[in-house]
Amino acid sequence: MAVVNVAPAANRNPGAGAHGVSDRGEGTPGVNVDPLTDTRLAFDGVAGDYARSNARNPTICAMRERLWDAVDRHAPAGASLLDLGCGPGCDIERFTARGYQVTAIDWSPAMVREARERVERNPQSAIRNPESAISCLGIQELDRLPASVFDAVYSNLGPLNCVPDLASAARLIADRLRPGGVFVASVIGRVCPWEIALYLARRDWRRVRIRFAPAMTAVPLEGRRVWTRYYTPAEFEAPCAGAGLVRVSLRALGLFAPPPYLQAFAERHPALVGALWRLDDAVGGWPGVRNWGDHFLIVFRKPRAEP
């Protein structure tokens, strides 16, 4: 999948949803619809400004940093990482500057070009050959990468929400990990209290229900469509467990802090939003409430082989 920072209607656009994504869902795939192609074309169309729009959004930055911290805790510097849905390369830049060995993929050719150029411009990057380290490859094509070679696999800000078959993707991810390796994912959730309250207040019942759709939903993005499926942590964990991965940790992201599409609110009230993020960090891992939030951050480990 070419899905880096994929945001459903209610998620990431600074202003119109998230990065130009409006806050309308537009149905489920029909007979002649190819969700993968639709999503790739949509992200090709916004690739040129995607990194800048991310960097201007304080909520996206806060969520991104929390995945960074999780990877740092579970994978020592120098570890081999695989970035799923790398987009314009923001995470690659950060991890390579800290000594990690990063391989990255994205389904969008335009995003891959942006990521390669970003790495080439960064004198701190440890990647010397972006053409080979950053590939135009979908998550559904992970079997084209060697098995059991990565210490950690990560996916930041929702790429896995755009994968049509999560069970198959989970097996491919597990196969790429070394025994003892970790899988860290930031996933767009179903139950976002801010969003429910906002659209209930507006009496927009259809918008309240969008995250509870059982199938993939089309989200407009600059005249094209991104196909997105929302998950509860349990819905996401089940296929990962089926692939042999064991959950290590789970926390909410954006439980008290506002979702990314409320960027204007966050910019007007930085002290308040900072306090809400501190509250998120304090209680976001508690049982019960960790199942809510705009996103959730979940970590799995691949068990080591029995002696």
C-alpha positions, -999 to +999 in steps of 0.1 A: +000+000+000+011+035-007-004+047+025+017+068+047-001+089+072-034+078+057-062+096+073-098+089+070-122+117+066-121+126+102-084+125+105-055+144+092-061+174+071-050+208+085-083+225+079-104+202+057-101+170+075-065+160+071-042+171+044-070+180+022-091+151+032-127+162+036-148+148+064-172+128+043-172+091+037-185+080+004-195+044+005-179+010+000-160-005-029-182-015-059-176-042-085-154-021-107-135-002-079-099-009-071-092+006-037-054+001-040-053+021-072-076+048-060-055+053-029-022+053-048-035+080-072-048+101-044-015+101-026+004+107-058-016+138-061-007+153-027+028+141-024+045+174-031+030+192-001+025+162+022+055+167+044+049+204+049+012+199+058+023+172+083+049+195+099+025+223+103+000+202+122+009+200+159-013+170+166+003+149+138+037+159+151+027+148+186+014+114+174+044+108+152+068+114+181+050+089+203+056+062+177+092+072+175+095+068+213+079+034+211+104+022+185+133+037+205+122+017+235+120-016+217+147-014+191+183-002+200+201+022+178+217+003+149+187-020+146+173-029+112+139-012+106+112-016+080+090+015+074+055+005+060+040+034+040+069+058+044+053+087+025+077+116+021+102+101+044+097+120+077+102+089+098+131+077+077+149+110+083+145+108+120+155+072+125+185+072+102+198+103+119+198+082+151+218+053+137+190+030+126+193+010+094+160+018+076+144+001+046+112+018+035+083+011+012+053+030-002+027+022-028+028+058-042+056+064-067+053+102-060+057+096-023+087+074-029+104+102-050+097+127-022+112+103+004+144+096-017+149+133-023+144+141+013+171+115+023+195+128-003+192+163+010+198+153+046+236+152+055+228+132+087+211+104+069+228+070+070+212+059+038+237+062+010+216+046-018+180+058-015+171+040-048+176+006-031+166+015+004+133+032-004+111+011-028+078+016-045+062-014-030+028-020-014+023-037+020+005-064+001+037-071-018+060-076+013+068-111+001+092-094-024+114-085+006+136-112+023+121-130+054+134-127+089+158-098+084+142-069+104+145-061+141+114-039+140+087-030+115+067+002+120+037+019+104+030+055+114-003+073+112-026+049+095-011+031+064-025-002+076-060+013+077-058+013+039-047-024+035-076-044+020-066-077+037-052-071+072-048-108+079-026-113+049-006-082+057-001-093+093+014-126+081+037-109+057+048-085+084+055-113+109+075-132+083+098-102+077+106-100+114+135-118+131+125-139+161+122-115+190+115-085+167+088-060+172+060-045+152+049-010+161+018+005+145-002+038+149-037+029+137-068+051+132-094+039+157-132+036+157-142+054+188-129+090+189-147+109+217-139+143+203-153+134+169-185+118+184-191+149+205-183+173+177-207+158+152-234+150+177-234+187+185-237+195+148-265+168+145-245+153+116-256+117+123-240+102+092-206+117+102-210+103+137-214+068+122-186+068+096-160+052+118-184+023+126-187+012+090-178-025+088-161-022+054-137+001+037-149+037+032-139+061+005-126+094+018-122+123-006-087+137-010-081+166-034-106+152-059-096+116-055-104+089-030-085+071-002-101+038+009-099+034+047-111+009+072-113+018+109-104-006+137-109-011+174-077-024+190-093-059+193-102-059+156-066-050+147-050-074+172-069-105+161-052-110+127-019-100+142-023-127+168-033-151+141+000-144+124+018-154+156+025-119+170+020-113+207+008-079+220+033-061+242+015-028+248-014-007+238-023+030+243-047+056+230-035+085+209-058+115+209-081+104+237-081+138+254-061+157+228-081+169+197-078+150+164-056+163+137-083+179+116-090+203+145-056+220+138-070+255+141-082+247+176-048+233+186-030+263+172-053+287+191-049+269+224-014+254+226-012+254+264-045+236+267-036+210+241-002+204+256-020+197+289-044+174+272-015+155+256+001+151+291-032+136+303-032+113+272+002+101+282-007+096+318-039+076+313-039+065+276-027+031+285-053+023+311-076-007+304-109+005+289-100+040+278-070+027+258-096+014+233-107+049+225-091+079+208-085+092+173-056+066+169-042+039+190-005+028+193+000-009+195+032-029+199+036-066+191+066-090+194+074-120+174+082-148+198+117-163+198+119-200+187+118-225+214+152-239+223 
